[in-house]
Amino acid sequence: MSVASDSPVHSSSSDDLAAFLENELDSDSDSDSSSESFPSEEAEDVANHRSKRRKLEYVETIVEEKIQGVTFSGEFSKASSSKLPCEHPGSFGELCFKCGRSLKEEETGVSFGYMHKGMKLTEEEVAKMRDSDNKVLQRKRKLCLVLDLDHTLLNSTVLRDLRPEEEYLKSLTHSLQDGSGGNLFMLEFMNMMTKLRPFVHTFLKEASELFEMYIYTMGDRPYAEQMAKLLDPKREYFGDRVISRDDGTVRHQKSLDVVLGKESSVLILDDTEHAWPNYKDNLILIERYHFFASSCRQFDHRFQSLSQLESDESEPDGILASILKVLKQTHSLYYEGGGGEDANGRDVRLLLKQVRKEILKGCKVVFSRVFPTKSRPEDHPLWRTAEGLGATCATEVDASVTHVVAMDVGTEKVRWAIREKKFVVHRGWIDAANYLWKRHPEENFGLEQLKKQGTGTEEKTTNDVTLEK
């Protein structure tokens, strides 16, 4: 197909960019489904790449033809001669890609520079594109997944910040030309070393079968693109969906306004809740990955890093393996009982809450000397977190109580729990369930474990939680 000849500028059957994209995505899906030259997974990759290129080629074609002074036919000529003014759905290179008018003095819309430099779309056009893309994703039974980089999928350090006890890492780095099998990389041209989180290759491969994935980092664009190459050297998972801080619309925050996914079908994986103030219901908060010593210093943690301990997270039982189960469970709930079209109206945010409520389901928790005496326990964040995880919270003990959460062994409620053979844990047990998305053994969170805090070698911290190593 010739994009120049079949784009909306030359076709009266397409009203706008969104309709064109939907038609192109549909045609890609139809043609690829009957392809015999590729396995199904490869065919889908080809379809995604082809549809993305057509989006960009379409915009480029319109602007290039306008610049060259070509006489347009079809939609463009109608837009130019119509008595109705063009609504300027978007621009490329400061030119409206529908009528060709210069918009330099009236710049409006959201920048999608990560897709193509200089590309802007109005909010109305973005909404149309989201609807179109969402229809295609639902037919493929997919959702959107936005992934943070630092402390989520990997950990990086500047070379000069390596501690003497970390020098051994330099002899263990993998070749940048063989990123698919490596996990530790020396990026001398950036004066950096990067460690990929254990299980990340399996995580991305399996998640890509259920989600259209984006990278969204607060790092700059060169860093974002280099990390994307390490994680996805064959460009199988992200394509051009790599968003850096240079592409955001809100300073020091992340927003879904630059993601072409509907909020009701987008999940976010990030280690920092404050980065997503308006999208907390979409967020899966993950335990931070502290491989390098500089990472611990960055968050003022007293414990040694994994590299200093010459250790690492478990592949099969680590945090990414746990999060993958959460993603699969949420995806299954979204598409449960019908095809993609039947999923219209479902909201991934509600389903994520449903998954969370299974984590501490069946637990009844009483708190002892955890909250300030003059505050209402029901208003405390820890109380609300426990309820969000499916636990029932109470202020007084009775036979139905399963756990007493305390910070001191000398309280009356703790003594009662010991007599009645109930679990006695510190608040880290709830925090761990919150950040790691699963119930952990209570024996790892006994009050005696609090005495070990601050030793620097026998514990590790997730965000603001102290857990046994």
DODRENBA-612790 format. One record per residue (C-alpha): x, y, z; residue in three letters. Coordinates in steps of 0.05 Angstrom, whole numbers, plus 5000, padded with zeros to 4 digits. Layout:
BEGIN
XYZALA/...
This chain:
BEGIN
500050005000MET/502250714987SER/501051145047VAL/501351765006ALA/495751534960SER/491351195012ASP/491851685070SER/485852105092PRO/488352685051VAL/486652304988HIS/480751885011SER/473652115022SER/472251485063SER/476651705122SER/474552295163ASP/480552385208ASP/486952095234LEU/483651635284ALA/479151315232ALA/485151215186PHE/489250885241LEU/483550425259GLU/482750205187ASN/490150095180GLU/490649705245LEU/484649275224ASP/487749135156SER/494348955189ASP/490748485236SER/486848155180ASP/492748065133SER/497347805188ASP/492247305214SER/492546945147SER/500046995139SER/503746345132GLU/510746625127SER/511146815201PHE/509246455265PRO/503446795300SER/507947165350GLU/512447425296GLU/506447625254ALA/503848045311GLU/510648395318ASP/510548545243VAL/503448805248ALA/505249265306ASN/511349535271HIS/507549625205ARG/501850005238SER/506550455276LYS/510450625214ARG/503950795177ARG/501951275233LYS/508451655224LEU/508751595148GLU/501751875143TYR/503552505182VAL/510152585146GLU/506852505078THR/501853065090ILE/506953565114VAL/512053395060GLU/506753475006GLU/504554135035LYS/511654395038ILE/512954194966GLN/506754564943GLY/503153954916VAL/495954054895THR/491753604939PHE/485353224922SER/480152884965GLY/479753065038GLU/485153595037PHE/482053994981SER/475253945015LYS/478154185081ALA/481554765045SER/475454985006SER/470154835058SER/466555415090LYS/467555065157LEU/474255225188PRO/479054655200CYS/479254435273GLU/486654285268HIS/486653595301PRO/494153585305GLY/500653855278SER/507353625252PHE/513054115244GLY/508254685264GLU/503554525206LEU/496554255214CYS/496653555184PHE/489453635159LYS/489454305125CYS/496854475123GLY/496055155158ARG/501855405200SER/500155365274LEU/506355685300LYS/502656245335GLU/497255805364GLU/500755185390GLU/495854735424THR/495254005440GLY/499353455472VAL/506353315447SER/507752605423PHE/515052735408GLY/517152045430TYR/513151765371MET/515752285323HIS/519452935336LYS/514853535329GLY/508353145331MET/502553445370LYS/495253235377LEU/489253575407THR/485953235466GLU/479953075422GLU/484352725371GLU/488052355425VAL/481452095452ALA/479451855382LYS/486151495374MET/485451175443ARG/478550915424ASP/481250635358SER/487350315389ASP/483150045447ASN/478449685399LYS/484349345365VAL/487549155432LEU/481048855457GLN/480448435394ARG/487448175410LYS/485348085483ARG/490748565507LYS/491349135557LEU/496549685565CYS/502349645614LEU/506750245631VAL/513450055661LEU/518350475701ASP/525850345693LEU/530150525753ASP/529050095815HIS/523449735778THR/526449355719LEU/533749525731LEU/538749915773ASN/544250375747SER/550250715778THR/555451215756VAL/562250855753LEU/565551335800ARG/560451155853ASP/562450425855LEU/565050215924ARG/571649835929PRO/567749205947GLU/563949275881GLU/570049285836GLU/569148545823TYR/563048715781LEU/567348995725LYS/569648295707SER/562548025704LEU/559448495653THR/556348245589HIS/557348485518SER/552749035495LEU/552148665428GLN/548948075463ASP/543848405507GLY/538647855501SER/542447395548GLY/545947885594GLY/544048245658ASN/550148665678LEU/552849185629PHE/558549685628MET/556550305590LEU/563150665588GLU/560751175536PHE/555651385589MET/560451275648ASN/555350795677MET/554050075698MET/547049775694THR/544249145726LYS/537748845700LEU/533048565753ARG/532947805758PRO/527247485718PHE/526348115675VAL/527247755608HIS/521947245625THR/517547785654PHE/517748205591LEU/516747615544LYS/510547355581GLU/507648045595ALA/508248235522SER/503347675504GLU/497948015546LEU/499748755543PHE/502049305496GLU/507849565536MET/510850265546TYR/517150495582ILE/516151135622TYR/522151395660THR/524152045694MET/530951965662GLY/532752365600ASP/531652105529ARG/538751835514PRO/538551445579TYR/531451185565ALA/533350955496GLU/539650605519GLN/536050235574MET/530650025524ALA/536149725481LYS/538649315540LEU/531749065558LEU/529148985487ASP/535048915439PRO/530648635383LYS/525249165393ARG/520048625405GLU/516648915466TYR/516649675464PHE/517949915394GLY/517950675397ASP/513650695460ARG/519350965503VAL/517451585543ILE/522552005580SER/522052615625ARG/523053025562ASP/516352775536ASP/512152895598GLY/507053445606THR/507753555681VAL/514453725714ARG/516953185762HIS/510752765751GLN/508452225704LYS/501852245667SER/497751795622LEU/496152375576ASP/502052175532VAL/500051435531VAL/495351195477LEU/491550745524GLY/484850865558LYS/485550955633GLU/480550395645SER/485249905611SER/492150145633VAL/496349845689LEU/502550195715ILE/508649865748LEU/513050355787ASP/516950385852ASP/514751105867THR/507551255884GLU/508752015884HIS/510551995810ALA/503251825794TRP/498952285838PRO/492952245792ASN/493351505774TYR/494151135840LYS/488550655823ASP/492350425761ASN/498850335799LEU/502149695821ILE/507249935871LEU/513449495869ILE/519149385918GLU/525249785898ARG/531149415868TYR/537549635904HIS/543249265870PHE/548649805875PHE/551150145938ALA/549750825908SER/542450645903SER/542050525978CYS/545551185991ARG/540651535945GLN/534951345992PHE/539151416055ASP/538550676072HIS/543350376123ARG/543549666097PHE/548549396047GLN/546549325975SER/545848665939LEU/552448765902SER/556048885968GLN/553148245995LEU/554947895929GLU/547647675926SER/541447805884ASP/533947705883GLU/531147015868SER/529146885795GLU/523046435807PRO/520846725874ASP/522947455866GLY/518748075861ILE/517948075785LEU/515447355786ALA/510247565838SER/508148175799ILE/507447755735LEU/502247335771LYS/498447965791VAL/498548205719LEU/496047535692LYS/490647505745GLN/488148215729THR/488348075654HIS/484347435664SER/479047805704LEU/478548345651TYR/477247855594TYR/473747325635GLU/467547025602GLY/467747335533GLY/471547605474GLY/474948275468GLY/468648665449GLU/465048405511ASP/470248735555ALA/467649435538ASN/465649785602GLY/470349395646ARG/475349785688ASP/482249505704VAL/482649965765ARG/476749615798LEU/479548935781LEU/486349105810LEU/482949275876LYS/479548605873GLN/486248245864VAL/489148635923ARG/483448435968LYS/485547705960GLU/492447815991ILE/490347846065LEU/483447556057LYS/481147186119GLY/485747576166CYS/482747986223LYS/487748486251VAL/488048876316VAL/493249426325PHE/496849546391SER/500550196404ARG/501650306329VAL/497350936321PHE/497651596358PRO/493051566419THR/488752176399LYS/487651956326SER/482051546297ARG/485050856279PRO/480450816218GLU/483651436188ASP/490851176193HIS/494150976126PRO/496350306155LEU/489150136174TRP/486650326104ARG/492349926072THR/490549296111ALA/483249366090GLU/485349476018GLY/489148816022LEU/482848456044GLY/483948436119ALA/478648606170THR/481049116222CYS/478449196293ALA/480249586355THR/478949036407GLU/481048306410VAL/476247726408ASP/476446996387ALA/475947176313SER/482347586313VAL/488047256275THR/493647776280HIS/495848306330VAL/500348836299VAL/504649176351ALA/511349516361MET/512349306434ASP/512048616466VAL/509548906532GLY/502449096513THR/496248746540GLU/493848566470LYS/500548246453VAL/500347826517ARG/493247616500TRP/495447406430ALA/501146986457ILE/496446636506ARG/491246506452GLU/496546286402LYS/495046846353LYS/500147156305PHE/504047746334VAL/507548156280VAL/510348846270HIS/507549326217ARG/512549086165GLY/508248476154TRP/502648916125ILE/507549366088ASP/510848766056ALA/504148506031ALA/502749196003ASN/509249255965TYR/510548535947LEU/503248345930TRP/503147705970LYS/502347466042ARG/509047316075HIS/510646836131PRO/508947156198GLU/515146866231GLU/519447346190ASN/515947936222PHE/515947766296GLY/517248326345LEU/524048046361GLU/526048206290GLN/525448946305LEU/531748896347LYS/535748726286LYS/534049376250GLN/540049816237GLY/545249256234THR/546349386161GLY/547348656141THR/541348246162GLU/535648636131GLU/533448996070LYS/528449546058THR/522949616007THR/520950345998ASN/519550476072ASP/518849756096VAL/523949336132THR/523948596112LEU/528147996129GLU/533347826077LYS/
